[in-house]
Amino acid sequence: MRLAQQQGWDIFCAVVDNFGDIGICWRLSRQLVAEHGLAVRLWVDDLVSFQRLCPAIDPNLTEQQQAGVLICHWQAQTPWQSITPGTVVVEALACTIPFAYQQQMAQQAVKPLWLNLEYLSAESWIEACHTMASPQPQLPLIKYFFFPGFSAKTGGLLCEKGRIAQLSAFQQDALAQQHFWQQLGISLTDENTLKVSLFAYTQQALGSLLALWQQYDRSVLCVIPLGALADQAKQLLPGLSLEEPWQAGSLTVHLLAFLPQPQYDYLLSACDINFVRGEDSVIRAQWAAKPFIWQIYRQAEQAHIDKLSAFLARYTAAFPAELASVVQKLHLQWNTEQDVQHSWQDFALVSSQIAQLNQLWRNKLESFGDLASNLVRFAEKKIIM
């Protein structure tokens, strides 16, 4: 059986919020293959959502090859007893590897290296827990925690080799950007148009923000990827559809079919301001280095606000105090679903300053190394030991 013969890295992904988890795992898998020459087997429990990010995926197949990655459908009936675990096993983003697979890991003469790839966080406590060993109580296995993050004491962020240079070159190439918009079926006739990408969870403040943009002192193009927020926008803007943009006053709204990941990177680079959500898109927004507003994944009892505040403190640490206050206010109001008309206007007025400082922030993040390479170095060190 082909699955039983495959060796290398096994990455397990349980799709929780439709796109974020699989977005991270798909980027990581491709990078491990393309840049590190590794054999990667990606186990995914929801191939339908995966297909939105990678249209070539066939949700009906048990296994398939895409971009050099062996993609396997993680199902209840998967015959784990006949599958040889990878040399390195990555339990990604709070998923739980099936116990039958763990038993297979424990039976190997040389135990696989088990990595728990955690969710992204800027909280200081993760630095002490990064690469911490966790002996398992039921089986003779050790799991190591690996935290992405925003400091040299973490695993860094996902970033493909040469990607920042590509995005920077694109931002300097007006013809390339024009061609990009044309490919999306969007015509930009006013060079002064403010281009905004709006990717968010449902948002009570959406109506007031759209109303503000209709009365804006410059034309505004707002592009919204299909999803829950697009459905909300269609309720607020009668007639809006994937085929038909909506226009009133200064505002034009286009819905976008879900873009493959490389194209989404270019969308963030082509826009002037980006609203992003969850984990994957906020990382990409930081590589684009354009002003962004992050809607963090919601958690019970407002626990996500503490995580957002920790990120904002790191992100704006080098900003002038007044500018940092403007950035933090809009982020916090957007995440608590308050009216953001005033905080948006303050943010837009200083967006050029934010963009300049974002270049420095991006350089700092890049200096920590990329997550895939840091994972590989850690794995090589442990396997050699």
KAVEN-V584475 format. One record per residue. N is the residue number from 0. RES is the residue in one letter. SS is DSSP state (H for helix, E for strand, - for the rest). D_CENTER is the distance of its C-alpha to the mean C-alpha in Angstrom with 2 decimals. Layout:
<<N/RES/SS/D_CENTER> <N/RES/SS/D_CENTER>>
This chain:
<<0/M/-/33.87> <1/R/H/31.04> <2/L/H/28.55> <3/A/H/31.09> <4/Q/H/31.53> <5/Q/-/27.94> <6/Q/-/27.32> <7/G/-/24.56> <8/W/E/21.20> <9/D/E/20.36> <10/I/E/16.79> <11/F/E/16.78> <12/C/E/14.05> <13/A/-/15.07> <14/V/-/13.10> <15/V/-/13.26> <16/D/-/11.57> <17/N/-/11.68> <18/F/-/8.25> <19/G/H/5.59> <20/D/H/7.96> <21/I/H/9.04> <22/G/H/6.00> <23/I/H/5.85> <24/C/H/9.60> <25/W/H/10.31> <26/R/H/9.06> <27/L/H/10.94> <28/S/H/13.85> <29/R/H/14.41> <30/Q/H/14.45> <31/L/H/16.84> <32/V/H/19.06> <33/A/H/19.11> <34/E/H/19.43> <35/H/H/21.07> <36/G/-/23.15> <37/L/-/22.31> <38/A/-/22.99> <39/V/E/19.95> <40/R/E/20.35> <41/L/E/17.30> <42/W/E/18.46> <43/V/E/16.72> <44/D/-/18.45> <45/D/-/17.28> <46/L/H/17.72> <47/V/H/18.09> <48/S/H/14.51> <49/F/H/13.60> <50/Q/H/16.01> <51/R/H/14.13> <52/L/H/11.52> <53/C/-/14.46> <54/P/-/17.70> <55/A/-/19.89> <56/I/-/19.21> <57/D/-/22.42> <58/P/-/21.84> <59/N/-/25.50> <60/L/-/25.49> <61/T/-/25.61> <62/E/E/24.41> <63/Q/E/23.48> <64/Q/E/22.47> <65/Q/E/19.66> <66/A/-/18.84> <67/G/-/21.00> <68/V/E/19.15> <69/L/E/21.35> <70/I/E/19.54> <71/C/E/21.50> <72/H/E/21.64> <73/W/-/21.67> <74/Q/-/24.55> <75/A/-/27.19> <76/Q/-/29.78> <77/T/-/28.12> <78/P/-/31.08> <79/W/H/29.65> <80/Q/H/33.20> <81/S/H/33.41> <82/I/-/30.12> <83/T/-/30.21> <84/P/-/27.18> <85/G/-/25.28> <86/T/-/26.30> <87/V/E/22.94> <88/V/E/21.24> <89/V/E/17.69> <90/E/E/17.23> <91/A/E/13.50> <92/L/-/12.10> <93/A/-/15.49> <94/C/-/16.83> <95/T/-/20.52> <96/I/-/22.04> <97/P/-/25.18> <98/F/H/28.26> <99/A/H/30.15> <100/Y/H/27.66> <101/Q/H/28.00> <102/Q/H/31.74> <103/Q/H/31.42> <104/M/H/29.61> <105/A/H/32.49> <106/Q/H/35.08> <107/Q/-/34.03> <108/A/-/36.51> <109/V/-/33.73> <110/K/-/31.03> <111/P/-/27.45> <112/L/E/25.16> <113/W/E/23.00> <114/L/E/19.69> <115/N/E/17.82> <116/L/E/14.21> <117/E/-/13.43> <118/Y/-/10.74> <119/L/-/9.68> <120/S/-/12.70> <121/A/-/14.90> <122/E/-/18.02> <123/S/-/20.87> <124/W/-/21.92> <125/I/H/19.13> <126/E/H/20.84> <127/A/H/23.92> <128/C/H/22.22> <129/H/-/20.15> <130/T/-/21.89> <131/M/-/24.33> <132/A/E/26.36> <133/S/E/26.91> <134/P/E/29.96> <135/Q/-/29.87> <136/P/-/32.87> <137/Q/-/33.51> <138/L/-/33.07> <139/P/-/33.78> <140/L/-/30.15> <141/I/E/28.06> <142/K/E/24.37> <143/Y/E/22.55> <144/F/E/19.71> <145/F/E/16.98> <146/F/-/14.76> <147/P/-/11.85> <148/G/-/12.85> <149/F/-/14.34> <150/S/-/17.80> <151/A/-/19.94> <152/K/-/20.70> <153/T/-/17.28> <154/G/-/15.39> <155/G/-/13.41> <156/L/E/9.92> <157/L/-/8.87> <158/C/-/10.75> <159/E/-/13.08> <160/K/-/16.71> <161/G/-/17.92> <162/R/H/14.72> <163/I/H/15.43> <164/A/H/19.00> <165/Q/H/18.21> <166/L/H/16.26> <167/S/H/19.08> <168/A/H/21.69> <169/F/H/20.27> <170/Q/H/20.43> <171/Q/-/24.04> <172/D/-/25.00> <173/A/H/26.14> <174/L/H/27.30> <175/A/H/24.04> <176/Q/H/22.31> <177/Q/H/25.21> <178/H/H/24.91> <179/F/H/21.20> <180/W/H/22.11> <181/Q/H/25.09> <182/Q/H/23.12> <183/L/-/21.29> <184/G/-/24.79> <185/I/-/24.57> <186/S/-/27.56> <187/L/-/27.47> <188/T/-/31.10> <189/D/-/30.76> <190/E/-/29.44> <191/N/-/29.07> <192/T/-/26.58> <193/L/E/23.71> <194/K/E/20.57> <195/V/E/17.89> <196/S/E/14.69> <197/L/E/14.34> <198/F/-/11.35> <199/A/-/12.22> <200/Y/-/13.81> <201/T/-/17.58> <202/Q/-/19.09> <203/Q/-/22.78> <204/A/-/22.73> <205/L/H/21.74> <206/G/H/25.42> <207/S/H/26.68> <208/L/H/24.00> <209/L/H/24.84> <210/A/H/28.49> <211/L/H/28.17> <212/W/H/26.69> <213/Q/H/29.62> <214/Q/-/31.98> <215/Y/-/30.16> <216/D/-/32.27> <217/R/-/30.26> <218/S/-/28.73> <219/V/E/25.16> <220/L/E/22.95> <221/C/E/20.19> <222/V/E/17.89> <223/I/E/16.25> <224/P/E/14.28> <225/L/-/16.22> <226/G/-/15.62> <227/A/H/17.10> <228/L/H/17.06> <229/A/H/18.64> <230/D/H/21.22> <231/Q/H/21.97> <232/A/H/22.43> <233/K/H/24.82> <234/Q/H/26.87> <235/L/H/27.18> <236/L/-/27.86> <237/P/-/30.39> <238/G/-/30.37> <239/L/-/26.73> <240/S/-/25.42> <241/L/-/23.41> <242/E/-/26.74> <243/E/-/27.99> <244/P/-/26.42> <245/W/E/27.82> <246/Q/E/29.70> <247/A/E/31.73> <248/G/-/32.89> <249/S/-/30.45> <250/L/E/27.40> <251/T/E/26.17> <252/V/E/23.35> <253/H/E/21.87> <254/L/E/19.83> <255/L/E/17.65> <256/A/-/17.31> <257/F/-/13.81> <258/L/-/13.09> <259/P/-/12.41> <260/Q/H/9.38> <261/P/H/11.87> <262/Q/H/13.35> <263/Y/H/10.42> <264/D/H/10.27> <265/Y/H/13.96> <266/L/H/13.79> <267/L/H/12.09> <268/S/H/14.78> <269/A/H/17.47> <270/C/-/17.11> <271/D/-/18.81> <272/I/E/16.69> <273/N/E/13.20> <274/F/E/12.41> <275/V/E/8.78> <276/R/E/7.97> <277/G/-/6.54> <278/E/-/4.20> <279/D/H/0.44> <280/S/H/3.59> <281/V/H/5.66> <282/I/H/5.53> <283/R/H/6.34> <284/A/H/8.72> <285/Q/H/10.35> <286/W/H/11.11> <287/A/H/12.57> <288/A/-/14.53> <289/K/-/15.48> <290/P/E/16.21> <291/F/E/13.42> <292/I/E/13.67> <293/W/E/11.09> <294/Q/E/11.84> <295/I/-/11.02> <296/Y/-/11.33> <297/R/-/15.12> <298/Q/-/17.41> <299/A/H/21.16> <300/E/H/23.56> <301/Q/H/21.11> <302/A/H/19.78> <303/H/H/16.40> <304/I/H/18.42> <305/D/H/19.53> <306/K/H/16.04> <307/L/H/15.24> <308/S/H/18.63> <309/A/H/18.09> <310/F/H/15.09> <311/L/H/17.18> <312/A/H/20.13> <313/R/H/18.57> <314/Y/H/16.91> <315/T/-/20.18> <316/A/-/22.62> <317/A/-/23.95> <318/F/-/24.12> <319/P/-/27.61> <320/A/H/28.19> <321/E/H/28.62> <322/L/H/25.48> <323/A/H/23.45> <324/S/H/25.11> <325/V/H/24.15> <326/V/H/20.42> <327/Q/H/20.52> <328/K/H/22.69> <329/L/H/20.51> <330/H/H/17.40> <331/L/H/19.68> <332/Q/H/21.51> <333/W/H/18.51> <334/N/H/17.30> <335/T/-/20.91> <336/E/-/21.46> <337/Q/-/24.35> <338/D/-/25.79> <339/V/-/23.94> <340/Q/H/26.46> <341/H/H/28.01> <342/S/H/24.97> <343/W/H/23.29> <344/Q/H/26.46> <345/D/H/26.60> <346/F/H/23.03> <347/A/H/23.75> <348/L/H/26.98> <349/V/-/25.41> <350/S/H/22.31> <351/S/H/23.94> <352/Q/H/24.46> <353/I/H/20.87> <354/A/H/19.82> <355/Q/H/22.36> <356/L/H/21.26> <357/N/H/17.59> <358/Q/H/18.97> <359/L/H/20.53> <360/W/H/17.52> <361/R/H/15.54> <362/N/H/18.63> <363/K/H/18.72> <364/L/H/15.24> <365/E/H/16.15> <366/S/H/19.40> <367/F/-/17.95> <368/G/-/17.13> <369/D/E/14.02> <370/L/H/12.82> <371/A/H/14.21> <372/S/H/17.49> <373/N/H/17.86> <374/L/H/17.54> <375/V/H/20.12> <376/R/H/22.43> <377/F/H/22.46> <378/A/H/23.18> <379/E/H/25.91> <380/K/H/27.49> <381/K/H/27.69> <382/I/H/28.96> <383/I/H/31.58> <384/M/-/32.70>>
